[in-house]
Amino acid sequence: MDPELQEIPRRRKDDQPSRRLRKGLYILPSLFTTANIAAGYYAILQITHGSVAEPWHLDYAAKAIGFAVLFDGLDGRIARVTHTSSEFGKELDSLADVITFGVAPAMLAWMWGFRQLTATNTGELYTKIGQFGAIASFLFLIAGASRLARFNITSNPQPSNPGRPGKKYFVGMPIPAGAGVIAAVVHLSLGDPVLSWWTAITWMFMVVAVAYLMVSTWRFYSFKDIDFRSRQRFQLIILFGLLFASIWFFSRFVLFAIALLYTFSGVIWRLQWIFRPKNNPPPPAYREASQIS
């Protein structure tokens, strides 16, 4: 018998472990997406138990959303690194984002900023604040869902910074970042709900502003150009270590500062674009995003 024909069965047997490993790699990103959904479900459960007497429930909900942001970043990163992206994974990720970064933060914004205020105070003013607060929370939810829908049906044009070519940007604030802003503010207060009408009104405008940023065409840095597979500078490793240590020991203030800086990064870029010299046209990708919107 031909020796080459004798090698065929052996090669097929040798390929079986690699095929099983490949199938396992396809499951790995979905596991992180499942963890994302679990964190969102846990956050919703904690929100339903939140009250003035037990504000730690709301703080736990905010922390769960923060962990979900981490899981959401890992599932996409792992899928790209292992080349295991799939249509099923993309759809599952979008559905998970609606639950964890849409429904959960909208409920958290309502419960923390408006529900306890109307429950402990009577009067037409507080009733109206509660009603407008519910509308603002719903606007956040529908804006986040619309942001996901636009992202799914388009290639998400990503303008490039002329000064730093190759940097990738999101068109509109991504929904995990919007949910992170809500969670960071609640975590800063340790879950103690809003009990003054003027703070509730300020919170209302903030929730609406974040909702607008999600459906806008303003650009936000995506961090997708950072390749962790390549050799990184030692200073970058130290920077990440300091960041993680700061979050571990001072999570309330550090996470709030990160959320605030990321939000204002899009605002600052927008102001630079508005006040740019008139003979400097906007990036082509931005014009495409404006036409899509």
C-alpha positions in Angstrom: 0.0 0.0 0.0 1.1 3.5 -0.7 2.7 5.0 2.4 1.0 8.4 1.7 -2.4 6.6 1.8 -1.5 5.1 5.2 -0.8 8.6 6.6 -4.3 9.9 5.8 -6.2 8.3 8.8 -3.4 9.4 11.1 -3.7 13.0 10.0 -7.4 13.0 10.5 -7.0 11.7 14.0 -4.4 14.3 14.7 -6.8 17.0 13.5 -9.5 16.1 16.0 -8.0 17.7 19.1 -7.4 20.9 17.1 -11.0 20.9 15.9 -12.3 20.5 19.5 -10.0 23.3 20.6 -11.4 25.5 17.9 -14.9 24.8 18.9 -14.0 25.6 22.5 -12.6 28.9 21.5 -15.8 29.8 19.8 -17.6 29.3 23.1 -15.2 31.4 25.1 -16.5 34.9 23.9 -20.1 33.8 24.5 -19.2 32.8 28.1 -18.1 36.4 28.7 -21.3 37.6 27.0 -23.3 35.3 29.3 -21.5 36.8 32.3 -22.5 40.2 31.0 -26.2 39.2 31.0 -25.8 37.7 34.5 -24.4 40.9 35.8 -27.3 42.9 34.2 -29.8 40.5 35.7 -28.2 40.8 39.1 -28.2 44.6 38.9 -32.0 44.5 38.1 -32.6 42.3 41.1 -30.7 44.7 43.4 -32.5 47.7 42.0 -35.9 46.2 42.9 -34.7 45.8 46.5 -33.2 49.3 46.8 -34.6 51.7 49.3 -33.6 54.6 51.5 -33.1 52.2 54.4 -30.9 49.9 52.4 -29.1 52.0 49.8 -26.3 49.4 49.4 -28.6 47.5 47.0 -28.3 50.4 44.5 -24.6 50.5 45.0 -24.3 46.8 44.3 -26.3 47.3 41.2 -23.9 50.0 40.0 -21.0 47.7 40.7 -22.6 44.9 38.7 -23.0 47.3 35.7 -19.3 48.2 36.1 -18.3 44.5 36.0 -20.5 44.1 33.0 -18.6 46.8 31.1 -15.5 44.8 31.8 -17.0 41.6 30.5 -18.4 43.4 27.4 -14.9 44.6 26.5 -13.4 41.2 27.0 -15.8 39.2 24.9 -15.1 41.3 21.8 -11.4 41.5 22.5 -11.1 37.7 22.9 -13.2 37.1 19.7 -10.8 39.3 17.7 -7.6 37.8 19.2 -8.8 34.2 18.7 -10.5 34.9 15.3 -13.7 33.4 16.6 -16.1 36.2 15.7 -19.5 34.9 14.6 -22.9 36.3 13.7 -24.4 34.5 16.6 -21.9 36.1 19.0 -22.7 39.6 17.6 -26.4 39.1 18.0 -26.1 37.7 21.5 -23.8 40.6 22.5 -26.4 43.2 21.2 -29.2 41.5 23.2 -27.0 41.4 26.3 -26.2 45.1 25.9 -29.9 46.0 25.7 -30.5 44.3 29.1 -27.3 45.2 31.0 -26.6 48.7 29.5 -30.1 49.7 28.6 -32.8 48.3 31.0 -30.6 48.1 34.1 -29.1 51.6 34.1 -32.5 53.1 33.1 -34.1 51.5 36.1 -31.1 52.5 38.3 -31.4 56.1 37.1 -35.1 56.1 38.0 -34.9 54.4 41.3 -31.8 56.4 42.6 -32.7 59.8 41.2 -36.5 60.0 41.3 -38.4 57.1 42.9 -37.2 57.6 46.5 -37.8 61.4 46.2 -41.4 61.0 45.2 -42.0 58.2 47.9 -40.8 60.4 50.7 -42.3 63.7 49.6 -45.8 64.8 48.7 -46.8 67.7 46.5 -47.3 68.5 42.8 -43.7 69.6 42.3 -42.4 66.2 43.4 -45.0 64.4 41.4 -44.0 66.2 38.2 -40.3 65.6 38.9 -41.1 61.9 39.2 -43.0 61.9 35.9 -40.3 63.7 34.0 -37.7 61.5 35.6 -39.5 58.4 34.3 -39.5 60.0 30.8 -35.8 60.8 31.0 -35.0 57.3 32.1 -37.0 55.9 29.1 -35.2 58.3 26.8 -31.9 56.8 28.0 -33.3 53.3 27.3 -34.6 54.0 23.8 -31.4 56.0 22.9 -29.2 53.1 23.9 -31.3 50.6 21.9 -31.2 53.0 18.9 -27.4 53.3 19.3 -27.1 49.5 19.1 -29.4 49.3 16.1 -27.4 51.9 14.2 -24.2 50.1 15.1 -25.5 46.8 13.8 -26.8 48.0 10.5 -23.8 50.1 9.6 -20.1 49.5 9.5 -19.8 52.2 12.3 -17.7 54.8 10.4 -14.7 55.7 12.6 -13.2 59.1 11.9 -9.4 59.4 12.2 -7.6 62.1 14.0 -5.5 63.9 11.5 -2.8 64.5 14.1 -2.7 60.8 15.1 -3.6 58.6 12.1 -4.8 55.1 12.8 -6.7 55.9 16.0 -10.2 54.4 16.0 -13.3 56.2 17.2 -16.9 55.4 17.8 -19.5 57.6 16.2 -21.7 58.4 19.2 -21.0 57.4 22.8 -21.2 53.6 23.1 -24.0 52.2 25.3 -21.6 50.6 27.8 -20.0 54.0 28.4 -23.4 55.6 28.9 -24.4 52.9 31.4 -21.0 53.4 33.1 -21.7 57.1 33.6 -25.0 56.3 35.4 -23.3 53.6 37.5 -20.3 55.7 38.4 -22.5 58.5 39.7 -24.6 56.1 41.8 -21.4 54.3 43.1 -19.9 57.7 44.1 -22.9 58.3 46.4 -22.7 54.7 47.7 -26.3 54.2 46.6 -27.7 56.9 48.8 -30.7 58.1 46.7 -31.5 61.6 45.8 -33.8 63.4 48.3 -33.7 67.0 47.1 -35.7 68.4 44.2 -32.9 70.4 42.7 -30.5 67.5 42.7 -33.2 65.4 41.0 -33.6 68.0 38.3 -29.8 68.1 37.7 -29.8 64.4 37.5 -32.6 64.5 35.0 -30.7 66.8 32.6 -27.6 64.6 33.0 -29.5 61.4 32.0 -31.0 63.2 29.0 -27.5 64.5 28.0 -26.0 61.0 28.1 -28.9 59.7 26.0 -28.3 62.4 23.5 -24.5 61.6 23.3 -25.4 58.0 22.5 -27.4 58.9 19.4 -25.2 61.8 18.3 -22.5 61.7 15.7 -19.9 62.9 18.1 -16.8 60.7 18.2 -15.5 58.8 21.2 -12.2 56.9 21.4 -12.7 53.1 21.1 -9.3 51.8 22.3 -9.5 49.2 19.6 -6.2 50.1 18.2 -4.3 48.9 21.3 -2.9 45.5 20.3 -2.1 43.5 23.5 -0.6 40.7 21.4 2.3 43.0 20.4 5.1 44.0 22.7 4.1 47.0 24.8 6.3 49.7 26.4 7.2 49.2 30.0 5.7 52.5 30.9 2.3 51.4 29.6 2.4 48.3 31.9 3.1 50.5 34.9 0.3 52.9 33.9 -2.2 50.0 33.8 -1.0 48.7 37.1 -1.5 52.1 38.7 -4.9 52.4 37.2 -6.1 49.0 38.5 -4.6 49.7 41.9 -6.4 53.1 42.0 -9.7 51.5 41.1 -9.3 48.8 43.7 -8.6 51.2 46.6 -10.5 54.3 45.4 -13.1 53.0 43.0 -15.7 55.6 43.8 -13.6 58.6 42.8 -11.5 57.0 40.1 -14.4 55.5 38.2 -16.4 58.7 38.4 -13.4 60.6 37.1 -12.9 58.1 34.2 -16.6 58.4 33.3 -16.5 62.1 33.4 -13.3 62.4 31.3 -14.6 60.0 28.7 -17.9 61.9 28.4 -16.1 65.2 28.0 -13.7 63.8 25.5 -16.5 63.6 23.0 -17.7 67.1 23.9 -14.2 68.6 23.5 -13.7 67.0 20.1 -17.1 68.4 19.0 -16.1 71.9 20.1 -12.8 71.6 18.2 -14.7 70.6 15.1 -17.2 73.5 15.5 -14.5 76.1 16.0 -12.1 74.7 13.3 -11.0 76.9 10.5 -13.7 77.1 7.8 -11.3 76.0 5.1 -10.6 72.7 7.0 -13.4 70.2 6.0 -14.6 67.6 8.4 -13.3 64.0 8.1 -15.0 62.0 5.3 -16.1 59.4 7.9 -17.9 62.1 9.9 -19.8 63.2 6.8 -20.9 59.6 6.2 -22.1 59.3 9.8 -24.0 62.5 9.4 -25.8 61.2 6.3 -26.6 57.9 8.2 -28.1 59.8 11.1 
